[in-house]
Amino acid sequence: PRNKAVYLPNGVDIDFFKPAKSKKRNKIPVILSVGRLEKQKNFETLVNAMKGVNAKLMIVGQGSQKEKLKKLAKKAVKH
């Protein structure tokens, strides 16, 4: 029933969460992605898309693709 449904939008409440103030000005941005590490989530494309991007990618999650993504990330860092 509609009176018992709760809408939870994806995203971050930017009025509540603010970037931490840092004394270091030239920090590399961090991109965080959280989810199930499964093939249909396509984290492989995200890792590959980071090539040439001046940012650090952090992926948090568990799943069948975890080891594959670790290898892919190590390979991407070497290049």
N, C-alpha and C positions, 0 to 999 in steps of 0.2 A: 504494500500500500504506500501511496505517496507520503502520507504523514509519518511513516517510519523510515523512509529513504533518506540517506545522508549523501550529499554531493561532496566529494573530495577531489578537487582539481589537482592536476599534476603541476609541479612548479614549486617556487619558493616565495614565501611572503617577504617581499623586499622592504616592507615597513618594519618587520621584526628582525630580519637577518641583514646585517650590514657588513661590508668587507672590513676585516681587521686593519687597523692603522699600523703601518710598518715603517720603520726608519729607513729600510732599504728601498730605494726608488726603482732600481733596475732588476727587480725580481722577474723571473719567468712566470707567466700565467700558468695556472693549473686547471685542467679540464677534468672533471670528475664524472664518471658514468657508473651507475649502479644498476645491476640487473642479474637475471639468471644467465649463466654463461652457456647458452644453448645455441645450436646452429641457426635457428630461426631468428634469433636476436641480432645476428649479423655483426658481432663485435669485430670480426676479422676486417670488415670494410672500414670500421672506425680506426683500427690500428694502422691500416694501410693509408688512410687519409691523413694521418699525422705526419707523414714524410714531408719534410720541408716546412712544417709549421713550427714556429718558435714558441712552443708551449710544452708542458709536461702533461701526459695523459695518465690518469689513475683510473683503473677499472676495479670495481669491488663487486664480488659475487662468487657464487659456487655453481658448478655444473659440469657437464661432460666435455666442454670445450676449454676448460681451464688450462690444461697442460699444453694444448695446441696454441692457445693465445700467449702463454708464457714464452714458448719457442719463437713465435712470430715477433713478439716484442723485443726479445734479445737480438734477433736477426736485424730488426729495424734499427736498433740502437747502434749496431756495429757499422752500419752504412752511413 
